[in-house]
């Protein structure tokens, strides 16, 4: 099994030896926008802040040929909950082969589905008292999430073939550490649109600064 993720936001395992390069910078994020409920099929609890802005974020990843040793261990797991009538987190990055669960934390039914090429599925309707569904994401690509009951709900899972990735904070800042030296491609993914990318040359013991401006 491939070696561990080299970023704080991902599932943690020790990086392989002699990986001491780093890259940091910012990604220009769009302004946070509220997602009002439009033509909701079922009532939404008034106590929840429906339409509240969801903080934007991007996934930054390093792609290339990595000389990683094999590693045995349990399968990786992650979670996308339905909480306060939003997907939480709204944007999740996982390695290919990760098992993702979809617990419902709200008092109404949800029905999560996707028509994306990387993972097409329909979990049907389920309540918070029911066991969360689990799916294995075994094909790289962007998987867009929807709820059949609540039209305003949007989310995405980015399935990656690299062990090096992280999610920006709300200001667009990111940092990747414990990277191997060499020539690679650094990409910044957001939910909509093609990824931004830059060729990078990483050196042991050095931190490279890479900022991604708006396309």
Residue frames as qw, qx, qy, qz and C-alpha x, y, z in Angstrom:
[[0.000, 0.890, 0.456, 0.000, 0.00, 0.00, 0.00],
 [0.380, 0.677, -0.057, 0.628, 1.37, 3.51, -0.78],
 [0.415, -0.096, -0.482, 0.766, 3.14, 5.54, 1.87],
 [0.125, -0.666, -0.607, 0.415, 1.46, 8.09, 4.05],
 [0.153, 0.900, 0.275, 0.301, 0.04, 11.52, 3.42],
 [0.557, -0.001, -0.204, 0.805, 2.51, 14.31, 3.97],
 [0.090, -0.455, -0.065, -0.883, 0.11, 17.05, 5.05],
 [0.098, -0.024, 0.687, -0.719, -1.54, 17.92, 8.32],
 [0.593, 0.107, 0.088, -0.793, -5.06, 17.95, 6.91],
 [0.735, 0.168, -0.567, -0.332, -4.89, 14.39, 5.56],
 [0.933, -0.347, -0.052, -0.076, -4.85, 11.03, 7.31],
 [0.086, -0.850, 0.514, -0.078, -1.52, 10.95, 9.12],
 [0.970, -0.099, 0.057, 0.213, 1.34, 8.51, 8.77],
 [0.429, -0.676, 0.308, 0.513, 5.11, 9.15, 8.90],
 [0.569, 0.762, -0.219, -0.220, 6.65, 10.34, 5.61],
 [0.951, 0.088, -0.026, 0.294, 9.38, 8.23, 4.07],
 [0.612, -0.529, 0.080, 0.582, 13.01, 9.05, 4.76],
 [0.403, -0.137, 0.335, 0.841, 14.92, 11.96, 3.20],
 [0.072, 0.684, 0.546, 0.478, 11.77, 13.94, 2.34],
 [0.363, -0.518, -0.344, 0.694, 12.50, 17.41, 3.70],
 [0.092, 0.186, 0.314, 0.927, 11.31, 19.88, 1.07],
 [0.101, 0.591, 0.644, -0.474, 8.26, 22.10, 1.54],
 [0.083, 0.329, 0.437, 0.833, 6.01, 24.34, -0.49],
 [0.041, -0.603, -0.609, 0.514, 3.64, 27.03, 0.78],
 [0.047, 0.100, 0.322, 0.940, 1.60, 29.93, -0.52],
 [0.382, 0.359, 0.459, -0.718, -1.94, 31.09, -1.14],
 [0.170, 0.342, 0.808, 0.450, -4.78, 30.28, -3.52],
 [0.235, 0.009, -0.012, -0.972, -7.12, 33.10, -4.59],
 [0.081, 0.345, 0.925, -0.136, -10.51, 31.90, -3.39],
 [0.152, -0.524, -0.474, -0.691, -13.94, 33.13, -4.49],
 [0.277, -0.297, 0.358, -0.840, -16.03, 35.09, -2.00],
 [0.093, 0.190, 0.936, -0.283, -18.23, 33.04, 0.31],
 [0.395, -0.106, -0.340, -0.847, -21.79, 32.89, -0.98],
 [0.520, 0.018, 0.641, -0.564, -24.97, 31.80, 0.74],
 [0.170, -0.052, -0.885, -0.431, -26.92, 28.90, -0.74],
 [0.505, -0.007, 0.303, -0.808, -30.60, 29.69, -0.15],
 [0.391, 0.186, 0.898, -0.072, -33.14, 26.90, -0.16],
 [0.378, 0.272, -0.331, -0.821, -34.91, 26.92, -3.51],
 [0.769, 0.033, -0.375, -0.517, -38.02, 24.81, -4.01],
 [0.108, -0.298, 0.893, -0.320, -37.30, 22.61, -1.01],
 [0.530, -0.163, -0.727, -0.406, -39.40, 19.46, -1.23],
 [0.614, -0.485, -0.605, 0.145, -39.62, 19.05, 2.52],
 [0.291, -0.942, -0.033, -0.166, -39.68, 21.46, 5.48],
 [0.590, 0.326, -0.425, 0.604, -36.35, 22.67, 6.83],
 [0.508, -0.607, -0.480, 0.379, -35.98, 23.30, 10.56],
 [0.088, 0.936, 0.117, 0.320, -36.29, 27.05, 11.12],
 [0.574, -0.787, 0.159, 0.160, -33.67, 26.98, 13.87],
 [0.748, -0.078, 0.356, 0.554, -30.95, 26.10, 11.36],
 [0.027, 0.735, -0.159, -0.658, -29.19, 28.87, 9.49],
 [0.682, 0.387, 0.562, 0.265, -30.18, 27.72, 6.03],
 [0.409, 0.857, 0.142, 0.281, -28.50, 29.83, 3.41],
 [0.448, -0.825, 0.223, 0.262, -25.53, 30.69, 5.61],
 [0.446, 0.764, -0.456, -0.095, -22.30, 31.26, 3.65],
 [0.970, -0.139, 0.095, 0.177, -20.09, 28.21, 3.28],
 [0.239, -0.805, 0.403, 0.365, -16.41, 29.18, 3.57],
 [0.782, 0.575, -0.226, -0.081, -14.63, 28.55, 0.26],
 [0.588, -0.560, 0.555, 0.179, -11.51, 26.41, 0.13],
 [0.663, 0.583, -0.428, -0.196, -9.17, 24.73, -2.32],
 [0.927, -0.244, 0.250, 0.138, -7.21, 21.49, -2.36],
 [0.231, 0.823, -0.507, -0.113, -3.50, 21.81, -3.16],
 [0.944, -0.124, 0.302, 0.047, -1.69, 18.65, -4.24],
 [0.044, -0.683, 0.646, 0.339, 1.70, 17.61, -5.58],
 [0.927, 0.279, 0.196, -0.157, 1.71, 15.22, -8.53],
 [0.290, 0.723, -0.617, -0.114, 4.55, 13.27, -10.07],
 [0.857, 0.088, -0.505, 0.047, 6.54, 10.03, -9.86],
 [0.415, -0.710, 0.425, -0.379, 7.25, 9.33, -6.18],
 [0.561, 0.237, -0.781, 0.136, 9.62, 6.58, -5.02],
 [0.576, -0.462, 0.300, -0.604, 7.50, 5.39, -2.09],
 [0.062, 0.182, -0.973, 0.130, 8.08, 2.17, -0.16],
 [0.537, -0.345, -0.659, -0.397, 5.18, -0.27, 0.22],
 [0.170, -0.224, 0.604, -0.746, 3.26, -0.07, 3.48],
 [0.353, -0.346, -0.856, -0.149, 0.77, -2.52, 4.97],
 [0.064, 0.101, 0.506, -0.854, -2.09, -1.36, 7.11],
 [0.269, 0.553, 0.735, -0.286, -5.81, -0.79, 7.45],
 [0.269, 0.598, 0.511, 0.555, -7.85, 0.96, 4.80],
 [0.094, 0.002, -0.156, 0.983, -8.13, 4.73, 5.01],
 [0.054, -0.670, -0.740, 0.014, -11.44, 6.19, 6.20],
 [0.036, 0.042, -0.025, 0.998, -13.05, 9.63, 5.93],
 [0.058, 0.585, 0.762, -0.270, -16.47, 11.17, 6.51],
 [0.078, -0.200, -0.239, -0.947, -18.85, 13.64, 4.88],
 [0.036, 0.416, 0.788, -0.452, -21.75, 14.38, 7.22],
 [0.087, -0.611, -0.446, -0.648, -25.04, 16.13, 6.55],
 [0.386, -0.430, -0.513, 0.635, -25.08, 18.74, 9.29],
 [0.073, 0.627, 0.210, -0.747, -27.31, 21.84, 9.55],
 [0.643, 0.669, 0.352, -0.123, -28.48, 21.08, 6.00],
 [0.310, 0.828, -0.446, -0.142, -25.01, 21.35, 4.51],
 [0.932, 0.129, -0.264, 0.212, -22.35, 18.80, 3.61],
 [0.314, -0.865, 0.363, -0.148, -19.62, 18.86, 6.25],
 [0.164, -0.522, 0.185, 0.816, -16.98, 19.26, 5.03],
 [0.588, 0.687, 0.138, -0.404, -18.21, 20.81, 1.80],
 [0.619, 0.657, -0.428, -0.026, -14.93, 19.90, 0.09],
 [0.773, -0.459, 0.437, 0.006, -12.96, 16.78, 1.02],
 [0.492, 0.618, -0.600, -0.127, -9.78, 15.34, -0.50],
 [0.842, -0.292, 0.441, -0.109, -8.98, 11.64, -0.14],
 [0.049, -0.447, 0.821, 0.351, -6.55, 9.16, -1.64],
 [0.699, 0.136, -0.500, -0.492, -7.87, 6.64, -4.12],
 [0.565, -0.044, -0.816, 0.113, -9.16, 3.61, -2.22],
 [0.071, -0.097, 0.558, -0.821, -10.44, 5.57, 0.79],
 [0.212, -0.505, -0.833, -0.084, -13.72, 4.48, 2.39],
 [0.095, -0.178, 0.115, -0.973, -16.08, 7.43, 3.02],
 [0.084, -0.494, -0.842, 0.198, -19.14, 7.37, 5.27],
 [0.087, -0.380, -0.275, -0.879, -22.10, 9.78, 5.02],
 [0.177, -0.404, -0.785, 0.434, -23.77, 10.12, 8.45],
 [0.152, -0.662, -0.386, -0.625, -26.95, 12.18, 8.74],
 [0.291, -0.133, -0.571, 0.756, -26.79, 14.51, 11.78],
 [0.278, -0.123, -0.061, -0.951, -30.01, 16.40, 11.03],
 [0.423, 0.148, 0.706, -0.549, -33.58, 15.72, 12.16],
 [0.723, 0.486, 0.034, -0.490, -34.85, 15.21, 8.61],
 [0.879, 0.147, 0.396, 0.219, -34.08, 12.61, 5.98],
 [0.090, 0.730, -0.450, -0.506, -31.28, 13.18, 3.48],
 [0.889, 0.305, 0.339, 0.039, -30.61, 11.41, 0.21],
 [0.181, -0.730, 0.467, 0.466, -27.03, 11.75, -1.04],
 [0.835, 0.378, 0.377, 0.136, -26.21, 11.03, -4.67],
 [0.115, -0.668, 0.424, 0.600, -23.70, 11.80, -7.42],
 [0.814, 0.542, 0.198, -0.070, -23.68, 11.48, -11.19],
 [0.008, -0.840, 0.494, 0.224, -19.94, 12.11, -11.46],
 [0.779, 0.426, -0.451, -0.088, -17.81, 9.92, -13.73],
 [0.201, 0.468, -0.771, 0.383, -15.35, 9.12, -10.93],
 [0.001, -0.127, -0.912, 0.390, -18.14, 7.77, -8.68],
 [0.463, -0.226, -0.355, -0.780, -21.80, 7.41, -9.58],
 [0.230, -0.190, -0.902, 0.313, -24.07, 6.42, -6.67],
 [0.442, -0.471, -0.164, -0.746, -27.40, 7.00, -4.94],
 [0.109, 0.114, -0.848, 0.506, -27.63, 6.23, -1.21],
 [0.365, -0.540, -0.705, -0.282, -31.40, 6.71, -1.03],
 [0.322, -0.703, 0.053, -0.631, -33.19, 8.35, 1.88],
 [0.678, -0.197, -0.626, 0.330, -32.00, 7.71, 5.41],
 [0.406, -0.862, -0.112, -0.281, -32.52, 9.21, 8.87],
 [0.002, 0.744, -0.551, 0.378, -30.02, 10.12, 11.59],
 [0.727, -0.359, 0.501, -0.302, -30.86, 6.94, 13.51],
 [0.954, 0.295, 0.051, -0.023, -29.82, 4.72, 10.60],
 [0.730, -0.346, 0.332, 0.486, -26.32, 3.35, 10.07],
 [0.194, 0.794, -0.260, -0.514, -24.36, 5.67, 7.75],
 [0.894, 0.437, 0.081, 0.047, -23.65, 4.33, 4.31],
 [0.422, -0.641, 0.483, 0.422, -20.01, 3.70, 3.33],
 [0.779, 0.625, 0.050, -0.013, -18.51, 3.79, -0.13],
 [0.674, -0.331, 0.341, 0.565, -15.02, 3.08, -1.46],
 [0.365, 0.889, -0.065, -0.269, -13.72, 5.79, -3.79],
 [0.774, -0.188, 0.496, 0.344, -11.46, 3.82, -6.10],
 [0.566, 0.527, 0.358, 0.524, -11.19, 6.10, -9.13],
 [0.314, -0.318, -0.080, 0.891, -9.36, 9.44, -9.20],
 [0.034, 0.470, 0.483, 0.738, -11.38, 12.53, -10.06],
 [0.184, -0.074, 0.306, -0.931, -13.86, 15.07, -8.73],
 [0.194, -0.416, -0.884, -0.088, -17.09, 13.66, -7.28],
 [0.208, -0.261, 0.047, -0.941, -19.86, 16.24, -6.87],
 [0.101, -0.284, -0.897, 0.323, -22.40, 15.58, -4.11],
 [0.348, -0.278, -0.211, -0.870, -26.09, 16.49, -3.99],
 [0.224, 0.163, 0.826, -0.491, -29.12, 15.81, -1.81],
 [0.054, -0.346, -0.786, -0.510, -32.26, 14.69, -3.61],
 [0.224, -0.722, -0.638, 0.145, -34.45, 16.22, -0.89],
 [0.200, -0.861, -0.092, 0.458, -32.70, 19.56, -0.26],
 [0.669, 0.672, 0.172, 0.266, -31.83, 21.23, -3.56],
 [0.018, 0.964, -0.230, 0.134, -29.46, 23.80, -2.05],
 [0.720, -0.542, 0.415, 0.130, -27.00, 21.23, -0.68],
 [0.700, 0.653, -0.279, 0.076, -23.75, 20.94, -2.64],
 [0.600, -0.650, 0.451, 0.118, -20.46, 19.21, -1.83],
 [0.701, 0.597, -0.387, -0.046, -17.46, 17.58, -3.49],
 [0.802, -0.433, 0.376, 0.166, -14.94, 14.82, -2.87],
 [0.432, 0.765, -0.460, -0.126, -11.63, 15.06, -4.72],
 [0.953, -0.172, 0.238, 0.080, -10.11, 11.59, -5.13],
 [0.163, 0.872, -0.450, -0.102, -6.34, 11.78, -5.66],
 [0.961, 0.151, -0.161, 0.167, -3.54, 9.47, -6.78],
 [0.379, 0.565, -0.422, 0.599, -0.91, 11.35, -4.76],
 [0.604, -0.448, -0.565, 0.340, 0.03, 11.09, -1.07],
 [0.323, -0.194, -0.177, 0.909, 0.79, 14.82, -0.86],
 [0.096, -0.585, -0.455, -0.664, -2.17, 17.14, -0.51],
 [0.159, -0.316, -0.576, 0.737, -3.79, 19.59, 1.87],
 [0.021, 0.792, 0.564, 0.234, -6.80, 21.85, 2.15],
 [0.204, 0.416, -0.117, 0.879, -6.37, 25.61, 2.36],
 [0.083, -0.434, -0.626, 0.642, -7.68, 27.61, 5.27],
 [0.237, 0.802, 0.532, -0.136, -10.43, 30.20, 4.76],
 [0.001, -0.855, 0.177, 0.487, -7.87, 32.80, 3.60],
 [0.786, 0.595, -0.156, -0.063, -6.49, 30.49, 0.92],
 [0.048, -0.738, 0.666, -0.095, -3.20, 29.77, 2.72],
 [0.994, -0.012, -0.080, -0.075, -1.63, 26.33, 2.52],
 [0.066, -0.720, 0.691, -0.023, 1.61, 24.48, 3.36],
 [0.981, 0.086, -0.161, -0.065, 2.85, 21.04, 2.31],
 [0.253, -0.757, 0.597, -0.083, 5.80, 19.56, 4.23],
 [0.613, -0.266, 0.743, 0.038, 8.03, 16.47, 4.16],
 [0.759, 0.606, 0.041, -0.235, 8.09, 16.41, 0.37],
 [0.815, -0.076, 0.352, 0.455, 10.71, 14.61, -1.72],
 [0.050, -0.649, 0.321, 0.688, 13.11, 16.71, -3.77],
 [0.416, 0.162, 0.779, 0.439, 12.59, 16.70, -7.51],
 [0.186, 0.065, -0.335, -0.922, 10.53, 18.05, -10.39],
 [0.122, 0.417, 0.881, -0.186, 6.76, 17.87, -9.97],
 [0.128, -0.453, -0.405, -0.784, 3.49, 19.60, -10.79],
 [0.001, -0.245, -0.640, 0.728, 1.64, 21.52, -8.07],
 [0.165, -0.436, -0.647, -0.603, -2.12, 21.80, -8.55],
 [0.180, 0.125, 0.495, -0.841, -4.86, 23.82, -6.85],
 [0.150, -0.363, -0.843, -0.367, -8.37, 22.37, -7.15],
 [0.324, 0.078, 0.365, -0.869, -11.65, 24.10, -6.41],
 [0.534, 0.289, 0.743, -0.284, -15.12, 22.63, -6.73],
 [0.602, 0.730, 0.294, -0.130, -15.85, 24.33, -10.05],
 [0.342, 0.880, -0.309, -0.117, -13.56, 24.72, -13.01],
 [0.863, 0.296, -0.318, 0.257, -10.30, 23.16, -14.12],
 [0.705, -0.588, -0.071, 0.390, -7.43, 22.94, -11.62],
 [0.163, 0.940, -0.298, 0.033, -4.71, 25.57, -11.62],
 [0.946, -0.147, 0.075, 0.280, -1.24, 24.09, -11.99],
 [0.085, 0.921, -0.379, -0.003, 2.41, 25.09, -11.82],
 [0.864, 0.200, -0.365, 0.282, 5.61, 23.13, -12.48],
 [0.426, -0.853, 0.259, -0.155, 7.86, 23.15, -9.39],
 [0.683, 0.351, -0.548, 0.331, 11.42, 22.13, -8.55],
 [0.672, -0.714, 0.024, -0.193, 11.75, 21.10, -4.90],
 [0.466, 0.511, -0.602, 0.398, 15.07, 20.95, -3.01],
 [0.695, -0.367, -0.564, 0.254, 15.83, 19.17, 0.25],
 [0.436, -0.396, -0.362, 0.723, 15.72, 21.50, 3.24],
 [0.023, -0.029, 0.155, 0.987, 14.19, 24.39, 1.25],
 [0.270, 0.589, 0.664, -0.372, 10.70, 25.89, 1.23],
 [0.167, 0.200, 0.538, 0.802, 9.32, 27.02, -2.13],
 [0.244, 0.456, 0.382, -0.766, 6.71, 29.79, -2.32],
 [0.032, 0.205, 0.756, 0.620, 3.93, 29.27, -4.90],
 [0.304, 0.384, 0.413, -0.768, 0.83, 31.48, -5.09],
 [0.209, 0.371, 0.812, 0.400, -2.14, 30.74, -7.32],
 [0.186, 0.210, 0.049, -0.959, -3.98, 33.79, -8.66],
 [0.620, 0.434, 0.470, -0.454, -7.55, 33.75, -9.98],
 [0.538, 0.168, 0.678, 0.473, -7.81, 32.23, -13.47]]
